[in-house]
Amino acid sequence: MSEKDLLKTADAEFEKEFGKPPKEFGFLKSAIYNGCVVYFPTQKEYNEFIKGQSIIAKTFRNGKLLLITVVLLYFIAAMSYCYALNINSLYFIIAGTILSIAAIIYIAHNVLFRIKKIEKSCREKLIVYEND
């Protein structure tokens, strides 16, 4: 779907849902971002939206990288320790699994907290139309 078609479809869906065109609600501008139409009153709100989306993307990237690094470092250290002392590594694998789950929960909580904070700040300032 071309950008013009997407904008026309989004405008029609907006009018269908709210009964008025976007300009009557104060959304004077619209832009296409990642295949979605974003309605916003001023450029400032749109810039905040773009900044929030980049923070979300960075958080996901950094969170995955941090998780993989922590898990790998733990298993390398545990296997080295077990090899050096010639002991059974089952307990270290169980502890590593528990630590990995704790790291996943911590990172997921941090990511969700950031996402909710960004969505709350943007919720009333702009509307996003996603083409299904």
N, CA, C and O atoms as CSV, one atom per row, in Angstrom:
chain,resi,resn,atom,element,x,y,z
A,1,MET,N,N,0.848,-1.168,0.000
A,1,MET,CA,C,0.000,0.000,0.000
A,1,MET,C,C,0.899,1.238,0.000
A,1,MET,O,O,1.845,1.326,0.783
A,2,SER,N,N,0.600,2.177,-0.872
A,2,SER,CA,C,1.398,3.391,-0.957
A,2,SER,C,C,1.085,4.314,0.212
A,2,SER,O,O,0.108,4.116,0.934
A,3,GLU,N,N,1.925,5.317,0.384
A,3,GLU,CA,C,1.742,6.240,1.502
A,3,GLU,C,C,0.450,7.040,1.373
A,3,GLU,O,O,-0.228,7.293,2.368
A,4,LYS,N,N,0.105,7.442,0.133
A,4,LYS,CA,C,-1.143,8.189,-0.073
A,4,LYS,C,C,-2.351,7.332,0.285
A,4,LYS,O,O,-3.284,7.801,0.939
A,5,ASP,N,N,-2.327,6.061,-0.152
A,5,ASP,CA,C,-3.440,5.161,0.159
A,5,ASP,C,C,-3.548,4.926,1.661
A,5,ASP,O,O,-4.646,4.880,2.217
A,6,LEU,N,N,-2.396,4.776,2.309
A,6,LEU,CA,C,-2.398,4.568,3.751
A,6,LEU,C,C,-2.971,5.775,4.481
A,6,LEU,O,O,-3.751,5.621,5.421
A,7,LEU,N,N,-2.587,6.982,4.051
A,7,LEU,CA,C,-3.129,8.198,4.667
A,7,LEU,C,C,-4.635,8.325,4.446
A,7,LEU,O,O,-5.369,8.700,5.361
A,8,LYS,N,N,-5.097,8.014,3.230
A,8,LYS,CA,C,-6.536,8.085,2.946
A,8,LYS,C,C,-7.305,7.068,3.790
A,8,LYS,O,O,-8.357,7.384,4.345
A,9,THR,N,N,-6.780,5.857,3.883
A,9,THR,CA,C,-7.434,4.813,4.682
A,9,THR,C,C,-7.471,5.204,6.156
A,9,THR,O,O,-8.484,5.019,6.829
A,10,ALA,N,N,-6.354,5.750,6.655
A,10,ALA,CA,C,-6.291,6.168,8.055
A,10,ALA,C,C,-7.266,7.308,8.330
A,10,ALA,O,O,-7.941,7.309,9.359
A,11,ASP,N,N,-7.348,8.284,7.413
A,11,ASP,CA,C,-8.301,9.389,7.590
A,11,ASP,C,C,-9.739,8.879,7.606
A,11,ASP,O,O,-10.553,9.316,8.419
A,12,ALA,N,N,-10.042,7.953,6.701
A,12,ALA,CA,C,-11.397,7.385,6.658
A,12,ALA,C,C,-11.712,6.621,7.937
A,12,ALA,O,O,-12.814,6.736,8.472
A,13,GLU,N,N,-10.752,5.841,8.430
A,13,GLU,CA,C,-10.960,5.092,9.679
A,13,GLU,C,C,-11.109,6.032,10.867
A,13,GLU,O,O,-11.901,5.766,11.771
A,14,PHE,N,N,-10.359,7.124,10.874
A,14,PHE,CA,C,-10.452,8.111,11.949
A,14,PHE,C,C,-11.842,8.718,11.970
A,14,PHE,O,O,-12.475,8.798,13.024
A,15,GLU,N,N,-12.320,9.147,10.807
A,15,GLU,CA,C,-13.667,9.736,10.733
A,15,GLU,C,C,-14.739,8.729,11.109
A,15,GLU,O,O,-15.716,9.069,11.775
A,16,LYS,N,N,-14.553,7.498,10.682
A,16,LYS,CA,C,-15.519,6.444,11.001
A,16,LYS,C,C,-15.576,6.188,12.510
A,16,LYS,O,O,-16.653,5.985,13.071
A,17,GLU,N,N,-14.409,6.201,13.161
A,17,GLU,CA,C,-14.358,5.909,14.588
A,17,GLU,C,C,-14.791,7.086,15.450
A,17,GLU,O,O,-15.513,6.900,16.430
A,18,PHE,N,N,-14.358,8.303,15.097
A,18,PHE,CA,C,-14.613,9.461,15.944
A,18,PHE,C,C,-15.696,10.389,15.413
A,18,PHE,O,O,-16.144,11.276,16.140
A,19,GLY,N,N,-16.130,10.214,14.173
A,19,GLY,CA,C,-17.204,11.011,13.618
A,19,GLY,C,C,-16.773,12.352,13.049
A,19,GLY,O,O,-17.594,13.051,12.454
A,20,LYS,N,N,-15.536,12.727,13.208
A,20,LYS,CA,C,-15.025,13.996,12.700
A,20,LYS,C,C,-13.638,13.760,12.113
A,20,LYS,O,O,-12.970,12.792,12.476
A,21,PRO,N,N,-13.201,14.632,11.211
A,21,PRO,CA,C,-11.830,14.503,10.699
A,21,PRO,C,C,-10.805,14.868,11.788
A,21,PRO,O,O,-11.141,15.540,12.763
A,22,PRO,N,N,-9.583,14.429,11.613
A,22,PRO,CA,C,-8.555,14.683,12.633
A,22,PRO,C,C,-8.327,16.155,12.954
A,22,PRO,O,O,-8.032,16.493,14.101
A,23,LYS,N,N,-8.457,17.037,11.966
A,23,LYS,CA,C,-8.193,18.460,12.200
A,23,LYS,C,C,-9.185,19.077,13.172
A,23,LYS,O,O,-8.839,20.018,13.886
A,24,GLU,N,N,-10.412,18.567,13.216
A,24,GLU,CA,C,-11.402,19.091,14.144
A,24,GLU,C,C,-11.117,18.672,15.581
A,24,GLU,O,O,-11.633,19.287,16.515
A,25,PHE,N,N,-10.307,17.639,15.772
A,25,PHE,CA,C,-9.905,17.204,17.103
A,25,PHE,C,C,-8.590,17.837,17.543
A,25,PHE,O,O,-8.122,17.581,18.652
A,26,GLY,N,N,-7.995,18.656,16.693
A,26,GLY,CA,C,-6.757,19.318,17.050
A,26,GLY,C,C,-5.503,18.620,16.543
A,26,GLY,O,O,-4.386,19.055,16.824
A,27,PHE,N,N,-5.688,17.543,15.800
A,27,PHE,CA,C,-4.538,16.843,15.213
A,27,PHE,C,C,-4.286,17.450,13.841
A,27,PHE,O,O,-4.812,16.985,12.830
A,28,LEU,N,N,-3.476,18.493,13.828
A,28,LEU,CA,C,-3.280,19.277,12.626
A,28,LEU,C,C,-2.324,18.627,11.629
A,28,LEU,O,O,-2.343,18.964,10.445
A,29,LYS,N,N,-1.494,17.704,12.093
A,29,LYS,CA,C,-0.502,17.086,11.222
A,29,LYS,C,C,-0.591,15.573,11.321
A,29,LYS,O,O,-1.105,15.013,12.290
A,30,SER,N,N,-0.070,14.934,10.283
A,30,SER,CA,C,0.037,13.472,10.306
A,30,SER,C,C,1.318,13.082,9.584
A,30,SER,O,O,1.803,13.795,8.706
A,31,ALA,N,N,1.849,11.934,9.977
A,31,ALA,CA,C,3.075,11.435,9.356
A,31,ALA,C,C,3.036,9.914,9.369
A,31,ALA,O,O,2.315,9.303,10.159
A,32,ILE,N,N,3.819,9.319,8.486
A,32,ILE,CA,C,3.910,7.862,8.436
A,32,ILE,C,C,5.191,7.445,9.142
A,32,ILE,O,O,6.277,7.931,8.826
A,33,TYR,N,N,5.049,6.539,10.101
A,33,TYR,CA,C,6.192,6.032,10.850
A,33,TYR,C,C,6.071,4.513,10.939
A,33,TYR,O,O,5.129,3.997,11.543
A,34,ASN,N,N,7.014,3.802,10.345
A,34,ASN,CA,C,7.040,2.332,10.342
A,34,ASN,C,C,5.721,1.718,9.882
A,34,ASN,O,O,5.232,0.767,10.492
A,35,GLY,N,N,5.158,2.244,8.831
A,35,GLY,CA,C,3.928,1.689,8.280
A,35,GLY,C,C,2.670,2.080,9.041
A,35,GLY,O,O,1.599,1.534,8.778
A,36,CYS,N,N,2.778,3.011,9.977
A,36,CYS,CA,C,1.633,3.496,10.743
A,36,CYS,C,C,1.463,4.985,10.485
A,36,CYS,O,O,2.427,5.695,10.198
A,37,VAL,N,N,0.230,5.442,10.589
A,37,VAL,CA,C,-0.041,6.873,10.463
A,37,VAL,C,C,-0.170,7.438,11.869
A,37,VAL,O,O,-0.950,6.938,12.679
A,38,VAL,N,N,0.596,8.478,12.152
A,38,VAL,CA,C,0.594,9.117,13.461
A,38,VAL,C,C,-0.021,10.500,13.304
A,38,VAL,O,O,0.452,11.315,12.512
A,39,TYR,N,N,-1.086,10.759,14.070
A,39,TYR,CA,C,-1.727,12.076,14.086
A,39,TYR,C,C,-1.227,12.818,15.322
A,39,TYR,O,O,-1.223,12.264,16.421
A,40,PHE,N,N,-0.808,14.067,15.145
A,40,PHE,CA,C,-0.260,14.830,16.258
A,40,PHE,C,C,-0.590,16.304,16.081
A,40,PHE,O,O,-0.722,16.781,14.954
A,41,PRO,N,N,-0.725,17.041,17.206
A,41,PRO,CA,C,-1.071,18.466,17.109
A,41,PRO,C,C,0.105,19.350,16.709
A,41,PRO,O,O,-0.069,20.281,15.923
A,42,THR,N,N,1.288,19.079,17.229
A,42,THR,CA,C,2.463,19.887,16.890
A,42,THR,C,C,3.658,18.972,16.643
A,42,THR,O,O,3.631,17.786,16.969
A,43,GLN,N,N,4.690,19.540,16.067
A,43,GLN,CA,C,5.902,18.767,15.774
A,43,GLN,C,C,6.574,18.279,17.053
A,43,GLN,O,O,7.237,17.242,17.045
A,44,LYS,N,N,6.410,19.013,18.148
A,44,LYS,CA,C,7.020,18.631,19.429
A,44,LYS,C,C,6.520,17.259,19.889
A,44,LYS,O,O,7.316,16.416,20.303
A,45,GLU,N,N,5.216,17.034,19.816
A,45,GLU,CA,C,4.657,15.745,20.229
A,45,GLU,C,C,5.155,14.612,19.335
A,45,GLU,O,O,5.425,13.509,19.811
A,46,TYR,N,N,5.273,14.888,18.054
A,46,TYR,CA,C,5.771,13.865,17.135
A,46,TYR,C,C,7.231,13.528,17.447
A,46,TYR,O,O,7.616,12.359,17.432
A,47,ASN,N,N,8.033,14.541,17.727
A,47,ASN,CA,C,9.434,14.298,18.075
A,47,ASN,C,C,9.546,13.492,19.370
A,47,ASN,O,O,10.416,12.628,19.487
A,48,GLU,N,N,8.672,13.766,20.344
A,48,GLU,CA,C,8.658,12.990,21.586
A,48,GLU,C,C,8.270,11.537,21.307
A,48,GLU,O,O,8.822,10.617,21.910
A,49,PHE,N,N,7.327,11.337,20.399
A,49,PHE,CA,C,6.916,9.984,20.020
A,49,PHE,C,C,8.082,9.229,19.385
A,49,PHE,O,O,8.336,8.076,19.732
A,50,ILE,N,N,8.783,9.866,18.468
A,50,ILE,CA,C,9.929,9.232,17.803
A,50,ILE,C,C,11.019,8.916,18.833
A,50,ILE,O,O,11.623,7.844,18.794
A,51,LYS,N,N,11.263,9.846,19.743
A,51,LYS,CA,C,12.262,9.612,20.788
A,51,LYS,C,C,11.850,8.429,21.666
A,51,LYS,O,O,12.688,7.596,22.012
A,52,GLY,N,N,10.596,8.352,22.020
A,52,GLY,CA,C,10.103,7.231,22.831
A,52,GLY,C,C,10.237,5.895,22.115
A,52,GLY,O,O,10.604,4.891,22.725
A,53,GLN,N,N,9.941,5.885,20.823
A,53,GLN,CA,C,10.077,4.647,20.059
A,53,GLN,C,C,11.539,4.207,19.985
A,53,GLN,O,O,11.829,3.013,20.047
A,54,SER,N,N,12.453,5.157,19.853
A,54,SER,CA,C,13.868,4.783,19.809
A,54,SER,C,C,14.345,4.283,21.169
A,54,SER,O,O,15.188,3.388,21.227
A,55,ILE,N,N,13.830,4.837,22.259
A,55,ILE,CA,C,14.182,4.351,23.598
A,55,ILE,C,C,13.689,2.920,23.779
A,55,ILE,O,O,14.402,2.082,24.331
A,56,ILE,N,N,12.473,2.638,23.318
A,56,ILE,CA,C,11.941,1.282,23.422
A,56,ILE,C,C,12.816,0.307,22.636
A,56,ILE,O,O,13.150,-0.768,23.135
A,57,ALA,N,N,13.185,0.674,21.424
A,57,ALA,CA,C,14.017,-0.197,20.597
A,57,ALA,C,C,15.385,-0.433,21.243
A,57,ALA,O,O,15.875,-1.562,21.267
A,58,LYS,N,N,16.003,0.638,21.767
A,58,LYS,CA,C,17.300,0.496,22.437
A,58,LYS,C,C,17.191,-0.383,23.668
A,58,LYS,O,O,18.077,-1.194,23.934
A,59,THR,N,N,16.113,-0.229,24.419
A,59,THR,CA,C,15.927,-1.027,25.626
A,59,THR,C,C,15.819,-2.501,25.290
A,59,THR,O,O,16.409,-3.340,25.972
A,60,PHE,N,N,15.074,-2.823,24.249
A,60,PHE,CA,C,14.973,-4.224,23.841
A,60,PHE,C,C,16.328,-4.760,23.401
A,60,PHE,O,O,16.726,-5.853,23.804
A,61,ARG,N,N,17.039,-3.993,22.574
A,61,ARG,CA,C,18.361,-4.443,22.102
A,61,ARG,C,C,19.324,-4.635,23.256
A,61,ARG,O,O,19.967,-5.677,23.372
A,62,ASN,N,N,19.421,-3.623,24.114
A,62,ASN,CA,C,20.354,-3.694,25.232
A,62,ASN,C,C,19.954,-4.759,26.238
A,62,ASN,O,O,20.812,-5.415,26.829
A,63,GLY,N,N,18.665,-4.932,26.434
A,63,GLY,CA,C,18.192,-5.957,27.358
A,63,GLY,C,C,18.542,-7.352,26.883
A,63,GLY,O,O,18.982,-8.188,27.672
A,64,LYS,N,N,18.350,-7.608,25.604
A,64,LYS,CA,C,18.704,-8.926,25.067
A,64,LYS,C,C,20.204,-9.150,25.152
A,64,LYS,O,O,20.656,-10.233,25.522
A,65,LEU,N,N,20.969,-8.131,24.810
A,65,LEU,CA,C,22.424,-8.256,24.858
A,65,LEU,C,C,22.902,-8.491,26.290
A,65,LEU,O,O,23.765,-9.338,26.522
A,66,LEU,N,N,22.352,-7.754,27.246
A,66,LEU,CA,C,22.718,-7.918,28.645
A,66,LEU,C,C,22.382,-9.322,29.139
A,66,LEU,O,O,23.180,-9.954,29.830
A,67,LEU,N,N,21.209,-9.795,28.782
A,67,LEU,CA,C,20.792,-11.122,29.210
A,67,LEU,C,C,21.709,-12.206,28.656
A,67,LEU,O,O,22.139,-13.091,29.396
A,68,ILE,N,N,22.006,-12.145,27.388
A,68,ILE,CA,C,22.883,-13.148,26.773
A,68,ILE,C,C,24.270,-13.087,27.399
A,68,ILE,O,O,24.875,-14.127,27.659
A,69,THR,N,N,24.778,-11.890,27.643
A,69,THR,CA,C,26.103,-11.741,28.245
A,69,THR,C,C,26.148,-12.316,29.652
A,69,THR,O,O,27.085,-13.035,29.996
A,70,VAL,N,N,25.140,-12.005,30.473
A,70,VAL,CA,C,25.101,-12.514,31.851
A,70,VAL,C,C,25.034,-14.030,31.862
A,70,VAL,O,O,25.765,-14.676,32.612
A,71,VAL,N,N,24.179,-14.597,31.050
A,71,VAL,CA,C,24.023,-16.053,31.022
A,71,VAL,C,C,25.315,-16.717,30.543
A,71,VAL,O,O,25.771,-17.689,31.146
A,72,LEU,N,N,25.900,-16.206,29.476
A,72,LEU,CA,C,27.138,-16.805,28.970
A,72,LEU,C,C,28.282,-16.703,29.977
A,72,LEU,O,O,29.006,-17.674,30.196
A,73,LEU,N,N,28.441,-15.547,30.578
A,73,LEU,CA,C,29.507,-15.385,31.570
A,73,LEU,C,C,29.314,-16.320,32.763
A,73,LEU,O,O,30.274,-16.900,33.270
A,74,TYR,N,N,28.066,-16.457,33.202
A,74,TYR,CA,C,27.812,-17.355,34.324
A,74,TYR,C,C,28.167,-18.789,33.961
A,74,TYR,O,O,28.852,-19.465,34.729
A,75,PHE,N,N,27.722,-19.260,32.820
A,75,PHE,CA,C,27.990,-20.647,32.460
A,75,PHE,C,C,29.483,-20.897,32.191
A,75,PHE,O,O,29.989,-21.976,32.498
A,76,ILE,N,N,30.170,-19.935,31.635
A,76,ILE,CA,C,31.617,-20.088,31.438
A,76,ILE,C,C,32.319,-20.166,32.789
A,76,ILE,O,O,33.182,-21.019,32.994
A,77,ALA,N,N,31.953,-19.282,33.708
A,77,ALA,CA,C,32.569,-19.304,35.038
A,77,ALA,C,C,32.223,-20.594,35.786
A,77,ALA,O,O,33.085,-21.183,36.439
A,78,ALA,N,N,30.973,-21.030,35.695
A,78,ALA,CA,C,30.563,-22.249,36.394
A,78,ALA,C,C,31.274,-23.476,35.829
A,78,ALA,O,O,31.733,-24.327,36.592
A,79,MET,N,N,31.367,-23.576,34.539
A,79,MET,CA,C,32.030,-24.733,33.942
A,79,MET,C,C,33.532,-24.720,34.242
A,79,MET,O,O,34.129,-25.774,34.461
A,80,SER,N,N,34.138,-23.542,34.252
A,80,SER,CA,C,35.558,-23.438,34.589
A,80,SER,C,C,35.797,-23.863,36.035
A,80,SER,O,O,36.755,-24.577,36.332
A,81,TYR,N,N,34.928,-23.425,36.919
A,81,TYR,CA,C,35.036,-23.780,38.338
A,81,TYR,C,C,34.876,-25.286,38.523
A,81,TYR,O,O,35.653,-25.912,39.245
A,82,CYS,N,N,33.882,-25.860,37.881
A,82,CYS,CA,C,33.645,-27.307,37.996
A,82,CYS,C,C,34.814,-28.105,37.420
A,82,CYS,O,O,35.209,-29.124,37.987
A,83,TYR,N,N,35.357,-27.654,36.321
A,83,TYR,CA,C,36.483,-28.361,35.697
A,83,TYR,C,C,37.733,-28.263,36.583
A,83,TYR,O,O,38.472,-29.236,36.738
A,84,ALA,N,N,37.958,-27.082,37.158
A,84,ALA,CA,C,39.150,-26.885,37.989
A,84,ALA,C,C,39.088,-27.723,39.267
A,84,ALA,O,O,40.106,-28.252,39.713
A,85,LEU,N,N,37.893,-27.844,39.855
A,85,LEU,CA,C,37.759,-28.587,41.103
A,85,LEU,C,C,37.280,-30.022,40.886
A,85,LEU,O,O,37.153,-30.784,41.844
A,86,ASN,N,N,37.014,-30.393,39.631
A,86,ASN,CA,C,36.577,-31.743,39.280
A,86,ASN,C,C,35.339,-32.161,40.089
A,86,ASN,O,O,35.319,-33.219,40.718
A,87,ILE,N,N,34.311,-31.307,40.055
A,87,ILE,CA,C,33.075,-31.614,40.771
A,87,ILE,C,C,31.903,-31.643,39.793
A,87,ILE,O,O,32.017,-31.204,38.648
A,88,ASN,N,N,30.774,-32.170,40.271
A,88,ASN,CA,C,29.565,-32.265,39.468
A,88,ASN,C,C,29.002,-30.861,39.227
A,88,ASN,O,O,28.915,-30.060,40.158
A,89,SER,N,N,28.626,-30.568,38.005
A,89,SER,CA,C,28.169,-29.217,37.662
A,89,SER,C,C,26.656,-29.058,37.691
A,89,SER,O,O,26.148,-28.005,37.306
A,90,LEU,N,N,25.935,-30.057,38.128
A,90,LEU,CA,C,24.473,-29.982,38.136
A,90,LEU,C,C,23.973,-28.820,38.991
A,90,LEU,O,O,23.065,-28.100,38.578
A,91,TYR,N,N,24.552,-28.630,40.172
A,91,TYR,CA,C,24.101,-27.559,41.053
A,91,TYR,C,C,24.362,-26.180,40.446
A,91,TYR,O,O,23.569,-25.255,40.619
A,92,PHE,N,N,25.469,-26.057,39.743
A,92,PHE,CA,C,25.773,-24.782,39.106
A,92,PHE,C,C,24.824,-24.508,37.939
A,92,PHE,O,O,24.451,-23.360,37.697
A,93,ILE,N,N,24.438,-25.547,37.224
A,93,ILE,CA,C,23.486,-25.368,36.125
A,93,ILE,C,C,22.121,-24.962,36.670
A,93,ILE,O,O,21.448,-24.102,36.102
A,94,ILE,N,N,21.719,-25.583,37.769
A,94,ILE,CA,C,20.438,-25.212,38.392
A,94,ILE,C,C,20.493,-23.759,38.881
A,94,ILE,O,O,19.559,-22.990,38.657
A,95,ALA,N,N,21.582,-23.394,39.544
A,95,ALA,CA,C,21.722,-22.017,40.020
A,95,ALA,C,C,21.770,-21.040,38.837
A,95,ALA,O,O,21.197,-19.953,38.903
A,96,GLY,N,N,22.451,-21.431,37.762
A,96,GLY,CA,C,22.501,-20.591,36.565
A,96,GLY,C,C,21.139,-20.406,35.939
A,96,GLY,O,O,20.815,-19.318,35.464
A,97,THR,N,N,20.348,-21.442,35.932
A,97,THR,CA,C,18.987,-21.348,35.413
A,97,THR,C,C,18.160,-20.380,36.248
A,97,THR,O,O,17.422,-19.558,35.706
A,98,ILE,N,N,18.283,-20.479,37.560
A,98,ILE,CA,C,17.546,-19.575,38.448
A,98,ILE,C,C,18.007,-18.124,38.239
A,98,ILE,O,O,17.186,-17.209,38.177
A,99,LEU,N,N,19.310,-17.927,38.134
A,99,LEU,CA,C,19.819,-16.574,37.878
A,99,LEU,C,C,19.359,-16.047,36.522
A,99,LEU,O,O,19.042,-14.865,36.385
A,100,SER,N,N,19.323,-16.924,35.523
A,100,SER,CA,C,18.860,-16.512,34.193
A,100,SER,C,C,17.401,-16.084,34.234
A,100,SER,O,O,17.027,-15.074,33.637
A,101,ILE,N,N,16.585,-16.847,34.933
A,101,ILE,CA,C,15.162,-16.500,35.056
A,101,ILE,C,C,15.014,-15.162,35.788
A,101,ILE,O,O,14.193,-14.330,35.402
A,102,ALA,N,N,15.801,-14.960,36.835
A,102,ALA,CA,C,15.751,-13.690,37.571
A,102,ALA,C,C,16.173,-12.531,36.667
A,102,ALA,O,O,15.570,-11.458,36.705
A,103,ALA,N,N,17.209,-12.751,35.854
A,103,ALA,CA,C,17.654,-11.695,34.931
A,103,ALA,C,C,16.581,-11.399,33.891
A,103,ALA,O,O,16.348,-10.235,33.563
A,104,ILE,N,N,15.929,-12.424,33.369
A,104,ILE,CA,C,14.857,-12.228,32.388
A,104,ILE,C,C,13.722,-11.414,33.007
A,104,ILE,O,O,13.210,-10.486,32.381
A,105,ILE,N,N,13.333,-11.753,34.218
A,105,ILE,CA,C,12.245,-11.036,34.886
A,105,ILE,C,C,12.633,-9.585,35.140
A,105,ILE,O,O,11.821,-8.684,34.932
A,106,TYR,N,N,13.860,-9.348,35.586
A,106,TYR,CA,C,14.318,-7.987,35.853
A,106,TYR,C,C,14.329,-7.146,34.575
A,106,TYR,O,O,13.844,-6.015,34.564
A,107,ILE,N,N,14.882,-7.702,33.510
A,107,ILE,CA,C,14.965,-6.962,32.253
A,107,ILE,C,C,13.575,-6.727,31.673
A,107,ILE,O,O,13.283,-5.631,31.196
A,108,ALA,N,N,12.717,-7.743,31.709
A,108,ALA,CA,C,11.352,-7.579,31.197
A,108,ALA,C,C,10.603,-6.516,31.988
A,108,ALA,O,O,9.879,-5.707,31.408
A,109,HIS,N,N,10.772,-6.511,33.313
A,109,HIS,CA,C,10.116,-5.502,34.145
A,109,HIS,C,C,10.606,-4.107,33.783
A,109,HIS,O,O,9.807,-3.176,33.684
A,110,ASN,N,N,11.911,-3.957,33.586
A,110,ASN,CA,C,12.487,-2.676,33.225
A,110,ASN,C,C,11.967,-2.198,31.871
A,110,ASN,O,O,11.625,-1.026,31.715
A,111,VAL,N,N,11.907,-3.097,30.897
A,111,VAL,CA,C,11.417,-2.751,29.571
A,111,VAL,C,C,9.944,-2.351,29.637
A,111,VAL,O,O,9.559,-1.327,29.073
A,112,LEU,N,N,9.123,-3.141,30.316
A,112,LEU,CA,C,7.695,-2.830,30.408
A,112,LEU,C,C,7.453,-1.520,31.147
A,112,LEU,O,O,6.549,-0.766,30.785
A,113,PHE,N,N,8.245,-1.240,32.174
A,113,PHE,CA,C,8.102,0.018,32.901
A,113,PHE,C,C,8.373,1.205,31.983
A,113,PHE,O,O,7.631,2.187,31.997
A,114,ARG,N,N,9.440,1.116,31.181
A,114,ARG,CA,C,9.763,2.204,30.250
A,114,ARG,C,C,8.670,2.374,29.199
A,114,ARG,O,O,8.271,3.495,28.882
A,115,ILE,N,N,8.189,1.249,28.659
A,115,ILE,CA,C,7.150,1.320,27.633
A,115,ILE,C,C,5.893,1.975,28.195
A,115,ILE,O,O,5.310,2.849,27.553
A,116,LYS,N,N,5.474,1.560,29.387
A,116,LYS,CA,C,4.260,2.131,29.979
A,116,LYS,C,C,4.432,3.623,30.257
A,116,LYS,O,O,3.493,4.398,30.077
A,117,LYS,N,N,5.611,4.025,30.689
A,117,LYS,CA,C,5.862,5.440,30.957
A,117,LYS,C,C,5.782,6.260,29.673
A,117,LYS,O,O,5.200,7.345,29.662
A,118,ILE,N,N,6.358,5.750,28.603
A,118,ILE,CA,C,6.330,6.462,27.324
A,118,ILE,C,C,4.910,6.504,26.768
A,118,ILE,O,O,4.465,7.546,26.285
A,119,GLU,N,N,4.189,5.370,26.833
A,119,GLU,CA,C,2.821,5.352,26.322
A,119,GLU,C,C,1.933,6.302,27.100
A,119,GLU,O,O,1.074,6.961,26.515
A,120,LYS,N,N,2.122,6.385,28.409
A,120,LYS,CA,C,1.305,7.286,29.224
A,120,LYS,C,C,1.531,8.736,28.819
A,120,LYS,O,O,0.589,9.526,28.774
A,121,SER,N,N,2.783,9.085,28.524
A,121,SER,CA,C,3.066,10.476,28.153
A,121,SER,C,C,2.515,10.823,26.775
A,121,SER,O,O,2.230,11.989,26.501
A,122,CYS,N,N,2.361,9.825,25.902
A,122,CYS,CA,C,1.902,10.087,24.536
A,122,CYS,C,C,0.410,9.809,24.331
A,122,CYS,O,O,-0.151,10.208,23.311
A,123,ARG,N,N,-0.232,9.141,25.271
A,123,ARG,CA,C,-1.589,8.634,25.056
A,123,ARG,C,C,-2.576,9.701,24.615
A,123,ARG,O,O,-3.348,9.477,23.683
A,124,GLU,N,N,-2.566,10.857,25.267
A,124,GLU,CA,C,-3.562,11.877,24.940
A,124,GLU,C,C,-3.056,12.896,23.943
A,124,GLU,O,O,-3.820,13.746,23.485
A,125,LYS,N,N,-1.785,12.825,23.599
A,125,LYS,CA,C,-1.225,13.835,22.705
A,125,LYS,C,C,-1.290,13.435,21.238
A,125,LYS,O,O,-1.281,14.299,20.362
A,126,LEU,N,N,-1.355,12.150,20.964
A,126,LEU,CA,C,-1.393,11.726,19.562
A,126,LEU,C,C,-2.133,10.405,19.412
A,126,LEU,O,O,-2.368,9.687,20.384
A,127,ILE,N,N,-2.491,10.107,18.177
A,127,ILE,CA,C,-3.196,8.877,17.836
A,127,ILE,C,C,-2.413,8.176,16.742
A,127,ILE,O,O,-1.945,8.807,15.795
A,128,VAL,N,N,-2.274,6.859,16.882
A,128,VAL,CA,C,-1.536,6.071,15.897
A,128,VAL,C,C,-2.520,5.116,15.214
A,128,VAL,O,O,-3.246,4.380,15.881
A,129,TYR,N,N,-2.534,5.135,13.898
A,129,TYR,CA,C,-3.358,4.215,13.113
A,129,TYR,C,C,-2.434,3.160,12.519
A,129,TYR,O,O,-1.518,3.477,11.760
A,130,GLU,N,N,-2.685,1.901,12.874
A,130,GLU,CA,C,-1.904,0.790,12.325
A,130,GLU,C,C,-2.743,0.037,11.312
A,130,GLU,O,O,-3.876,-0.351,11.596
A,131,ASN,N,N,-2.190,-0.165,10.143
A,131,ASN,CA,C,-2.879,-0.915,9.095
A,131,ASN,C,C,-2.718,-2.401,9.376
A,131,ASN,O,O,-1.595,-2.902,9.431
A,132,ASP,N,N,-3.824,-3.109,9.554
A,132,ASP,CA,C,-3.766,-4.540,9.883
A,132,ASP,C,C,-3.418,-5.363,8.722
A,132,ASP,O,O,-3.330,-6.586,8.837
